[in-house]
Amino acid sequence: MTTLFKQPIWAMAFRPLYVAASLFGIVSILLWGFGYSGTTEMPSFYWHAHEMIWGYTGAIVVGFLLTAVATWTQQPPVRGLSLVILVCLWLFARLFALLPGYAIFSGITGTLFFWLAAAYMALPVIRSHNNRNYITVFTLFLFGFSHAAFHWHIHQFQTASILKALTAGLIIIAGFIGLIGMRVIPFFTAKRLNISAQPTPTWVTFSVLALPIIMSILILTGKFSAILGILGLLTGLINLIQTFRWWHKKVWHEPMLLVLFAGYLFTALGLIVIATAQWLPAYLSLGIHLIGVGGIGLLTIGMMARTALGHTGRAIYPAPTLARYSFVAMLLATLVRILAIFFTNKTAYFHSIRISACLFALALLLYAWQYIPWLISPRGDNKPG
C-alpha cells in the first residue's frame, strides 16, 4: 500500500486531478449534450451546471493551486495518502451526484473536497508567511461554501436560490481566472517572446479576485442589486484592459500563449455581459456561456496543457501536436455554443448544443490521449511531439 502512494501519479496534485477532470469532462459533457435527464434530486440542467462548476472546473482549480502553492511558498507539495484522500472525496462527489437518492452525499463529499484543499493550501501559506495568498485560501473555502449552498437549496428545491448559488460559483471561478491570469499570462508571454513583462499594479491584481468575492457573497446572501452589475462591469473591464496590455503580435504564432489570451478575453467579456444582464436579463445566458465555455473551456485546457508539461520536466515549446488540435476544438465549441443562444428554432438550438458538446469532449479526449501517459509517468521520460 505504501508503494502505491509513492507512484508518480500521487507526486503532485495536478497529476491525478488533471487525469480525473479530463476523463470526467468527456463523459459528463456528452451526457448533457445528448439528453441525460439527471435524477429527481438533481435534474439534468442542475446536474450539468453543478458538475461543470464544482466537478470539472473544481478539480482543475484545486489541482493547479495545490501544485502552484508549493512553488509560491517553497514548501513540499501535497502528495501520497493526503492526495489520495482528496481525490477520493472528489470521485465520491461525482458518483453520488449520479445516483438517485444520494445527492446529499455529493454535497457533503464535494464540500469537504474544497475545504480540505483549502486547508492543504493554508498550511504552506501560513508556514511561509506568504501573505498575498491568504485571499486565495479564503476564496477556495468560499468556493466550497457556494457548493454547500447549492446543495442546501437543491435539497429544498428552491429554484431561485439554486440559480444564485450556481451564479456565485461561476463568479468565483471568474475570480480565480482573473488572479491566475494576472500572475502567469504576462510572465509566460515575456519569457517565451523574450520581451519585458508588463508590470501590473498590486491593486489591479488584488481587485480581479476581491471584486468577484464580494459579488459572490452578495449573490449568496440574496443581495441582487445594481451594485452587482457595477462590480461585474469593473472586473470585466480591468481584465479586458489587461488582455490588451499584455498582447503582442507574436502571440498569434504561439498556441500555448494564444489559448490563454483567448480564454482570458472570453472571461472578461462574460463578466461585462453578466453585469449588463442586471439591467437586461435576456443577456444572462450569453454572459454565463462566455465564461462557462469560452473562459473555463479554453483556460482549463490551456493551463492543463502547459503546467502538466512544465511540472513533469518536459519541453513546453513547441506545443504538442494533439494539444494544438484540442485548443482549436475548444475554441470551436465556444463559438458554436455562443451562436446557439441566438437560435430561435428549437431544432437548430439543440443540434448546436450537441455539436458544441462533441467539440468540448473532443478537446478533452485529445488532451487525455496525449497527456495521461505523461501524467502517470515519472518526470521527463517522454518529450512532446
C-alpha positions as CSV (number, residue, x, y, z in Angstrom):
1,M,0.0,0.0,0.0
2,T,2.9,2.4,0.8
3,T,4.4,1.6,-2.6
4,L,1.0,2.6,-4.2
5,F,1.1,6.0,-2.6
6,K,4.6,6.6,-4.0
7,Q,3.6,6.1,-7.6
8,P,4.3,9.1,-9.9
9,I,0.6,10.0,-10.2
10,W,0.5,10.8,-6.4
11,A,3.6,13.0,-6.5
12,M,1.7,16.3,-7.1
13,A,-2.0,17.3,-7.1
14,F,-2.2,18.2,-10.8
15,R,-1.4,14.7,-11.9
16,P,-4.5,12.7,-10.6
17,L,-6.8,15.7,-10.8
18,Y,-6.0,16.6,-14.4
19,V,-6.5,12.9,-15.4
20,A,-9.8,12.7,-13.5
21,A,-11.1,16.0,-14.8
22,S,-10.3,15.3,-18.4
23,L,-11.9,11.9,-18.4
24,F,-14.9,13.0,-16.4
25,G,-15.3,16.1,-18.6
26,I,-15.5,13.9,-21.7
27,V,-18.3,11.8,-20.3
28,S,-20.3,14.5,-18.5
29,I,-20.4,16.9,-21.4
30,L,-21.6,14.2,-23.7
31,L,-24.2,13.1,-21.3
32,W,-25.5,16.6,-21.1
33,G,-25.4,17.2,-24.8
34,F,-27.3,14.1,-25.6
35,G,-30.1,14.3,-23.2
36,Y,-29.1,12.9,-19.8
37,S,-32.1,13.7,-17.5
38,G,-30.4,13.6,-14.2
39,T,-32.0,12.4,-11.0
40,T,-35.1,13.5,-9.1
41,E,-32.9,15.3,-6.6
42,M,-30.7,16.9,-9.3
43,P,-32.4,17.2,-12.7
44,S,-30.3,17.5,-15.9
45,F,-29.7,21.2,-16.1
46,Y,-28.8,21.5,-12.4
47,W,-26.6,18.4,-12.7
48,H,-24.8,19.8,-15.7
49,A,-24.2,23.2,-14.2
50,H,-23.1,21.6,-10.9
51,E,-20.6,19.3,-12.5
52,M,-19.2,21.9,-14.8
53,I,-18.6,24.4,-12.0
54,W,-17.7,22.3,-9.0
55,G,-16.9,19.0,-10.7
56,Y,-14.8,19.5,-13.8
57,T,-13.5,23.0,-13.1
58,G,-13.2,22.5,-9.4
59,A,-10.8,19.6,-9.9
60,I,-8.6,21.7,-12.2
61,V,-8.6,24.7,-10.0
62,V,-7.6,22.6,-6.9
63,G,-5.0,20.7,-8.9
64,F,-3.4,23.9,-10.2
65,L,-3.5,25.7,-6.8
66,L,-2.1,22.9,-4.7
67,T,0.7,22.5,-7.3
68,A,1.4,26.2,-7.6
69,V,1.4,26.9,-3.9
70,A,4.4,24.6,-3.4
71,T,6.3,26.8,-5.9
72,W,5.0,30.0,-4.4
73,T,5.9,29.1,-0.8
74,Q,8.9,26.8,-1.4
75,Q,7.1,24.2,0.7
76,P,6.6,20.4,0.0
77,P,3.6,19.7,-2.3
78,V,0.6,17.7,-1.2
79,R,1.3,14.1,-2.1
80,G,0.8,10.5,-1.2
81,L,-2.0,9.5,1.2
82,S,-3.1,13.1,1.7
83,L,-3.6,13.5,-2.0
84,V,-5.4,10.1,-2.3
85,I,-7.9,11.2,0.3
86,L,-8.6,14.4,-1.5
87,V,-9.1,12.8,-4.9
88,C,-11.4,10.1,-3.4
89,L,-13.6,12.9,-2.0
90,W,-13.9,14.4,-5.5
91,L,-14.6,11.0,-7.0
92,F,-17.3,10.2,-4.4
93,A,-18.9,13.5,-5.1
94,R,-19.2,12.7,-8.8
95,L,-20.6,9.3,-8.1
96,F,-23.2,10.4,-5.6
97,A,-24.4,13.1,-8.0
98,L,-25.3,10.4,-10.5
99,L,-27.0,8.0,-8.1
100,P,-30.7,8.6,-7.3
101,G,-31.2,9.5,-3.6
102,Y,-27.6,10.3,-2.9
103,A,-27.4,14.0,-3.8
104,I,-26.9,14.9,-0.2
105,F,-23.7,12.8,0.0
106,S,-22.5,14.5,-3.2
107,G,-22.9,17.8,-1.3
108,I,-21.0,16.6,1.8
109,T,-18.1,14.9,0.0
110,G,-17.8,17.7,-2.6
111,T,-17.8,20.4,0.0
112,L,-15.2,18.5,2.1
113,F,-13.1,18.3,-1.1
114,F,-12.8,22.0,-1.4
115,W,-12.4,22.7,2.4
116,L,-9.7,20.0,2.7
117,A,-8.0,21.5,-0.3
118,A,-8.2,25.0,1.3
119,A,-6.6,23.5,4.5
120,Y,-3.9,21.9,2.5
121,M,-3.2,25.2,0.8
122,A,-3.4,27.2,4.0
123,L,-0.6,25.2,5.7
124,P,2.3,26.1,3.4
125,V,0.9,29.7,3.1
126,I,0.9,30.1,6.9
127,R,4.3,28.4,7.4
128,S,6.0,30.6,4.8
129,H,4.1,33.8,5.8
130,N,3.1,34.1,2.2
131,N,0.7,36.9,2.9
132,R,-0.5,37.6,-0.6
133,N,-2.1,34.1,-0.9
134,Y,-4.3,34.3,2.2
135,I,-7.0,35.7,-0.1
136,T,-6.6,32.7,-2.4
137,V,-7.1,30.3,0.5
138,F,-10.2,32.2,1.6
139,T,-11.6,32.1,-2.0
140,L,-11.1,28.3,-2.2
141,F,-13.0,28.0,1.1
142,L,-15.8,30.3,-0.3
143,F,-15.9,28.1,-3.4
144,G,-16.7,25.2,-1.1
145,F,-19.3,27.2,0.7
146,S,-21.1,28.1,-2.6
147,H,-21.1,24.3,-3.3
148,A,-22.7,23.7,0.1
149,A,-25.2,26.4,-0.5
150,F,-26.2,24.9,-3.9
151,H,-26.9,21.5,-2.2
152,W,-28.8,23.1,0.7
153,H,-31.1,24.9,-1.8
154,I,-31.5,22.0,-4.2
155,H,-32.4,19.7,-1.2
156,Q,-35.3,22.1,-0.6
157,F,-35.6,22.7,-4.4
158,Q,-35.7,26.5,-4.1
159,T,-35.2,27.3,-7.8
160,A,-34.3,31.0,-7.4
161,S,-31.8,30.2,-4.7
162,I,-30.3,27.3,-6.6
163,L,-29.6,29.6,-9.5
164,K,-28.0,32.2,-7.2
165,A,-25.6,29.5,-5.8
166,L,-24.7,28.4,-9.4
167,T,-24.0,32.0,-10.4
168,A,-21.9,32.6,-7.3
169,G,-19.8,29.6,-8.1
170,L,-19.3,30.7,-11.6
171,I,-18.3,34.2,-10.5
172,I,-15.8,32.8,-8.1
173,I,-14.2,30.8,-11.0
174,A,-14.0,34.1,-12.9
175,G,-12.1,35.5,-9.9
176,F,-9.7,32.5,-10.0
177,I,-9.2,33.1,-13.7
178,G,-8.5,36.8,-13.1
179,L,-6.0,36.1,-10.4
180,I,-4.1,33.2,-12.1
181,G,-4.2,35.0,-15.4
182,M,-2.7,38.1,-13.8
183,R,0.2,36.1,-12.4
184,V,1.0,33.8,-15.3
185,I,0.0,35.3,-18.7
186,P,2.3,38.3,-18.7
187,F,5.1,36.2,-17.2
188,F,4.7,33.3,-19.7
189,T,4.4,35.8,-22.6
190,A,7.6,37.8,-21.6
191,K,9.6,34.6,-21.1
192,R,8.6,33.0,-24.4
193,L,8.9,36.1,-26.6
194,N,11.9,37.4,-24.8
195,I,10.3,40.8,-24.1
196,S,9.9,42.9,-20.9
197,A,6.9,41.8,-18.9
198,Q,4.2,44.5,-18.5
199,P,4.1,45.4,-14.8
200,T,0.7,45.1,-13.1
201,P,-0.1,47.3,-10.1
202,T,-0.8,45.4,-6.9
203,W,-4.3,46.9,-6.6
204,V,-5.2,45.6,-10.0
205,T,-4.1,42.0,-9.2
206,F,-6.0,42.2,-5.9
207,S,-9.1,43.6,-7.4
208,V,-9.8,40.9,-10.0
209,L,-10.2,38.4,-7.2
210,A,-11.6,40.7,-4.5
211,L,-14.4,42.1,-6.6
212,P,-15.8,38.6,-7.6
213,I,-15.5,37.6,-3.9
214,I,-17.8,40.5,-3.0
215,M,-20.1,39.7,-5.9
216,S,-20.4,36.1,-4.9
217,I,-21.1,36.9,-1.2
218,L,-23.8,39.4,-2.3
219,I,-25.4,36.7,-4.6
220,L,-25.3,34.0,-1.9
221,T,-26.9,36.4,0.7
222,G,-29.6,37.3,-1.8
223,K,-28.5,40.8,-2.4
224,F,-29.1,41.1,-6.1
225,S,-28.8,44.7,-6.9
226,A,-27.3,47.3,-9.2
227,I,-24.0,47.1,-7.3
228,L,-23.5,43.6,-8.7
229,G,-23.7,45.0,-12.2
230,I,-21.2,47.7,-11.3
231,L,-18.7,45.3,-9.7
232,G,-19.0,42.9,-12.6
233,L,-18.5,45.7,-15.1
234,L,-15.4,46.9,-13.3
235,T,-13.9,43.4,-13.1
236,G,-14.6,42.7,-16.7
237,L,-13.1,46.0,-17.9
238,I,-10.0,45.5,-15.8
239,N,-9.5,42.1,-17.3
240,L,-10.2,43.3,-20.8
241,I,-7.7,46.2,-20.4
242,Q,-5.0,43.8,-19.1
243,T,-5.6,41.5,-22.0
244,F,-4.7,44.2,-24.4
245,R,-1.8,45.5,-22.3
246,W,-0.2,42.0,-22.4
247,W,-0.9,41.4,-26.0
248,H,2.0,41.1,-28.5
249,K,1.6,40.2,-32.2
250,K,3.9,37.3,-31.9
251,V,1.3,35.6,-29.6
252,W,-0.5,34.6,-32.8
253,H,2.2,32.1,-33.5
254,E,2.3,30.6,-30.1
255,P,-0.7,28.3,-29.4
256,M,0.3,27.8,-25.7
257,L,0.0,31.5,-25.2
258,L,-2.9,32.2,-27.6
259,V,-5.2,29.8,-25.9
260,L,-4.6,31.6,-22.5
261,F,-5.3,35.0,-24.1
262,A,-8.5,33.8,-25.7
263,G,-9.8,32.2,-22.5
264,Y,-9.0,35.4,-20.5
265,L,-10.7,37.6,-23.1
266,F,-13.9,35.4,-23.1
267,T,-14.0,35.6,-19.3
268,A,-13.6,39.4,-19.4
269,L,-16.4,39.7,-22.0
270,G,-18.6,37.3,-20.0
271,L,-18.3,39.4,-16.8
272,I,-19.2,42.5,-18.7
273,V,-22.2,40.8,-20.3
274,I,-23.4,39.3,-16.9
275,A,-23.0,42.8,-15.4
276,T,-25.2,44.2,-18.2
277,A,-27.7,41.4,-17.6
278,Q,-28.5,43.0,-14.2
279,W,-30.5,45.6,-16.2
280,L,-31.0,43.5,-19.4
281,P,-31.8,39.9,-18.1
282,A,-32.0,38.5,-21.7
283,Y,-28.2,38.6,-21.9
284,L,-27.6,36.5,-18.8
285,S,-27.2,33.2,-20.7
286,L,-24.7,34.8,-23.1
287,G,-22.6,36.0,-20.2
288,I,-22.7,32.7,-18.5
289,H,-21.6,30.7,-21.5
290,L,-18.9,33.2,-22.5
291,I,-17.3,32.3,-19.1
292,G,-18.6,28.8,-18.9
293,V,-17.4,27.5,-22.2
294,G,-15.0,30.2,-23.5
295,G,-13.3,31.1,-20.3
296,I,-13.4,27.8,-18.4
297,G,-13.0,25.6,-21.5
298,L,-10.1,27.4,-23.1
299,L,-8.2,28.3,-19.9
300,T,-8.6,24.8,-18.3
301,I,-7.3,23.1,-21.5
302,G,-4.6,25.7,-21.9
303,M,-3.4,25.6,-18.3
304,M,-3.6,21.8,-18.1
305,A,-1.5,21.5,-21.3
306,R,1.2,23.9,-20.1
307,T,1.5,23.1,-16.4
308,A,1.5,19.3,-17.0
309,L,4.5,19.7,-19.3
310,G,6.4,22.0,-17.0
311,H,5.9,20.1,-13.8
312,T,6.7,16.7,-15.4
313,G,10.0,18.0,-16.7
314,R,9.0,18.1,-20.4
315,A,9.6,20.8,-23.0
316,I,6.7,23.3,-23.2
317,Y,7.5,24.6,-26.7
318,P,6.6,23.8,-29.3
319,A,3.1,22.9,-28.2
320,P,2.4,19.1,-28.5
321,T,0.5,18.3,-31.7
322,L,-2.7,17.0,-30.1
323,A,-2.7,19.9,-27.7
324,R,-2.9,22.3,-30.6
325,Y,-5.8,20.5,-32.1
326,S,-7.5,20.4,-28.7
327,F,-7.2,24.2,-28.5
328,V,-8.9,24.5,-31.8
329,A,-11.7,22.1,-30.9
330,M,-12.4,24.0,-27.6
331,L,-12.5,27.4,-29.5
332,L,-15.0,25.9,-31.9
333,A,-17.0,24.5,-29.0
334,T,-17.2,28.0,-27.6
335,L,-18.2,29.7,-30.8
336,V,-20.9,27.1,-31.6
337,R,-22.3,27.3,-28.0
338,I,-22.5,31.1,-28.1
339,L,-24.1,31.0,-31.5
340,A,-26.7,28.6,-30.2
341,I,-28.0,31.2,-27.8
342,F,-29.3,33.3,-30.7
343,F,-31.2,30.5,-32.4
344,T,-34.9,30.7,-32.1
345,N,-35.6,27.4,-33.9
346,K,-35.5,24.6,-31.2
347,T,-34.1,22.0,-33.6
348,A,-31.2,24.2,-34.6
349,Y,-30.6,25.1,-31.0
350,F,-30.4,21.5,-29.8
351,H,-28.2,20.5,-32.7
352,S,-25.9,23.3,-31.8
353,I,-25.8,22.2,-28.2
354,R,-24.8,18.7,-29.3
355,I,-22.1,19.9,-31.7
356,S,-20.6,22.1,-29.0
357,A,-20.7,19.2,-26.5
358,C,-18.9,16.9,-29.0
359,L,-16.3,19.5,-29.7
360,F,-15.7,20.1,-26.0
361,A,-15.4,16.4,-25.4
362,L,-13.1,16.1,-28.5
363,A,-10.8,18.7,-27.0
364,L,-10.5,16.8,-23.7
365,L,-10.1,13.5,-25.5
366,L,-7.2,14.8,-27.5
367,Y,-5.7,16.2,-24.3
368,A,-6.2,12.9,-22.4
369,W,-4.8,10.8,-25.2
370,Q,-1.5,12.7,-25.3
371,Y,-1.1,13.8,-21.7
372,I,-2.3,10.9,-19.5
373,P,0.8,8.8,-20.3
374,W,2.9,11.7,-19.1
375,L,0.8,12.5,-16.0
376,I,1.1,8.9,-14.7
377,S,4.8,8.5,-15.5
378,P,8.0,9.7,-13.8
379,R,9.4,13.1,-14.8
380,G,11.0,13.6,-18.2
381,D,10.7,10.2,-19.7
382,N,8.8,11.5,-22.8
383,K,9.1,14.5,-25.0
384,P,6.1,16.2,-26.5
385,G,5.7,15.9,-30.2
